[in-house]
Amino acid sequence: MHGFIPPDRFFPYLTWTDIQAMPDKENVVIIQPVGSIEQHGPHLPIIVDSAIASAVLGKALSKLNPTIPAYALPPLYYGKSNEHWHFPGTITLSAQTLLAVLTEMADSIYRSGFRKLVLMNAHGGQPQVMEIAARDIHQKYEDFLIFPLFTWRVPNIAKELLTLKELEYGIHAGDGETSLLLSILPEQVKMERAVAEYPQELPEDSLLSMEGKLPFAWVTRDLSQSGVMGDATVATKEKGDRLLESLGEGWVRVIEDVYQFRQPQVWMKS
């Protein structure tokens, strides 16, 4: 049941008495991997984002100093994926449903005495939902520290392995994700079906862009026929192994920082 997560770091393997007796619970780091079930082109399984979140977290927890208390919750496989819903197999929650699930999960974690929760999101279509959930949960419980983090934003070596074009436009089922899947779920990758397709008909010489500071709204079929945005044909397991290792190391640093973090409370000093 624990999948990529070390069994001694898998929260559901604890008993209620283990949790009741746990020391210093306010500084124990609880991590909720959040992914999606959505199309990733003709060559990748629809579990990509959920698999990446779980594998990166598992790598990090296996490297983490055993004196730092941190536990992974079961992955939340479904996410807000409506940009992909024209492609068969995509399963999507509404933003409202995902927000409710995150909030009610957090209520339970708080009730058990924990005060640090990481929302470890691996799907590019829902960071805003994580951020809204985090702010609202912290407002509800002022001593509950919530961290809405994106799996890929920790320090890693993607810039060393991917082209500049891929880094900017290869946002879905391209070189990076395909290489990672070749590392973590190689039997589920159909490289003979891999394609290279970058987003089409983007505005030129415009301040507006697909992502970034001034984005426009889009769904995947607006930009891609295959569902791929990037070059999957150049992916390799060697790149995936290196990416996984560096992402895992980046997440070790993040978990250490969360463990040490204390919420600023300037208002109490005035």
N, C-alpha and C positions, 0 to 999 in steps of 0.2 A: 504493500500500500504506500510505502514512503517514496517509491520511485527513485529520483535522483538525490533525495535528501538523506543525509546520514540518519540512521534510525534513532540515535540518541538525541537528535535535534528536531525530531518530528513531534510537534505538539500533540497530535491525537494519540500517540503512544503513551502519554502520561496518564496516570490515574487522577481522580479528583483529589485524593489525599496527597499525592505528589504535589499538586498545584497548591493546595491549601497550605502545605508545610514549606513551600518554596521561600527561601530568604530573599530579602531586598527586592521584592516583586516590582516596586516602582521603577527599577532600573533594568529589569529583564526586557530584552528586545524581542518583540513578537512581530513576525514578518508575514504579511499576506501577499503571496504572488498572485497577480492578476493578469490574465491573458485574454485569449479570444478563440473562437472556433469560426474561422473565416477562410475564404479562398486565398491561396497563395500560388496562383498560376497552375499550369498543367503538370508541374514536376514536383511540387511540395505538398505534403499533407496539410489538412486544414487546422491542425493542432499547433502550427509553428510557434505562435507567440506564447502560448501556454507552456510548450516544451522548453523554449528558450528561458523564460522566467524561472522555471523549475530547475533546469540544468545549471544555470549561472548561480542561483541561490545555493544549490547543492554543492557546487564547487567552492563557493565562498565559505559555507559552513564547515566543510571538510578541512579548510585551511585556518579557520578562526581559532585563536587561542582558546583552549578549553576552559579557561577560567572566566571567560566572558559568557554570561548566560544569554543565549539567543535561540529562538525556536521558530520553525516554519509551520504555518498553518497549511492545510490542504490547498492546492491551487484553486482559484476561482476561474474555471475554464471559460465560462461565457462572459462576453463583454459587450460593449456598444460598438457594433460592427456594421451599422446600416449603410456605410459607404460601399460595402461589398455585397449588399443583399441581392443584386441582380445576378450573381454567380451562384449556381447550385451548391448546396452544402453549408453555406454561411448561416450561422445561428446568431441572432442578435437580441440583446436586451435593449430596452429604451434607456435613455439617460436617467429617467426617473426611477426605473426599476433597479438599475445598477447602483444608483445613489442610495436607494432604500436598503439594498443588500449590504453595502459597505457600512452604512450607518448602524444597522441592526447587529451586524457582526461585531462592530466596535463596541456597541452597548454591552454585549456579552463579555468581551475581553476586559472592559472596564470593571464590570460587575465581579469578575474573578480576581481583581486586585492589581491588574497590570496597568502601567501608565505610559508605556512607550510602544507605539504601533507604526510599523512601516508599511505603506501601501506600495508594493513593488510591481509597477505596471510595465508590461512589455508590448503593449499594443498602441501604436501611434494615433489611433482614433479616439482615445479617451483620457489623455492627461488632464484635460479640463475638469472631467468628472471627479478624478482623484483629488484635484485641488479644491473643488467645491466641497467635497465630502470632508476633507481634512480641516478646512476652516470651520465648517459647521459643527463638526465633532468637538474641536477644541473650544469653540464658543460654548457648547453645551456643557463640557466638562473642562474647566479651566486648568486642572492639573493633569490633563491627558495630552500627551505630546504626540502629534501625528505628523508623519513625514511622507508626503506624496511624491515618490521618486520614480524616475524612468530608468529601466534596466540599462539602457545604452549610454546614459549620461555620466556614468562614473568614468574615471580615467581608464583609458584602454588604448590599444595600438591600432585601431581601425584606420587611422590616417597613414600608417606605415604600409598597410596591406591593400587598401582600396584606392582606386583612381579618384582624382578630384571630381570628375563627372559622376562617378558612382556615389561619392560622399554627398553630393548635392541632390542628385535626382534618383539614386537607387534606393528608394525608400520602402520598397515592398517586393519581397521574393527575389531580390537581386543577389549580388555577389556575397554580401555579408551574411544575410539570413541563410542562403543556400549553403555556404561554407560551414556555418554553425550546425545546420541540420546534418551535413555530411559527417560531422564530428559526433553529434549526440544521438541521431536516429538514422544512421546510414542506410539501413534496409528500407526505409520509407521514402527515400529520395529517388526519383526517376530522372536521372541526368540525361537520358536519351531524349527526354521531352523538354529539356531546358531551352529557354529562349532569351534573347536580348531585346527588350523593348523599353524605351524611355518615354516618359510622359509626352504626349503629342499636343500640338497646337497651343502651347503656352504663350501668353502675351509677351511680345518682344519689346525691349526698351521701355519697360513699364515698372513703376514702383510696386505693382501688384505681383504676387507670386503664389505658387501652390502652397507653400509653407513659409514661415518666416514672420517678419514684423507686420507685413501688410498682406494677409492672405485673402483669397477668394474661396467661397464654398465650392466643393466638388464631390462627386461620387466617382468611384473607380472607372466605370465604363465611359465617363467623359474623357479620360486620359489614356486608357489602355484597352486594347482588344483582348489580350491574353490574361489580363489580371496582374501581369508582372510590370513593375517599374524599376528597371535596373538590368544588369547583365548577369544572368544566372549561369551562362555558359562557361564563364571563367572561374567558377567556384571550385575550391579544392578542400579536401579534408585537412590538409596541412594548415591552410589559412584558418579553418574552423577551429582546429586544436589550439592554435595560438590566440585566436580571439577569445575562446572560452577561458583559457588560462588567464588572460589579461583582465577580462571582465570579472572573473572570480576574485582576482587580487584587488581590483577596484572596489568590489563590494565588501571585501574584508575591511578595507579602510573606512567605508561608509558605516558598517555595523559598529566598528570601534568608536567612530565619532558619535553615533546615536547613543551608544552606551554611556559615553562621557557627557553627553549634552545635558545642559540645564536650561530650562525655559527662562529667557529674560523676563523680568517683572519690574520694569522701571516704575510703574504706577504705585507699587508698594513703598517706594522710597521717597515719594513726593509728600 
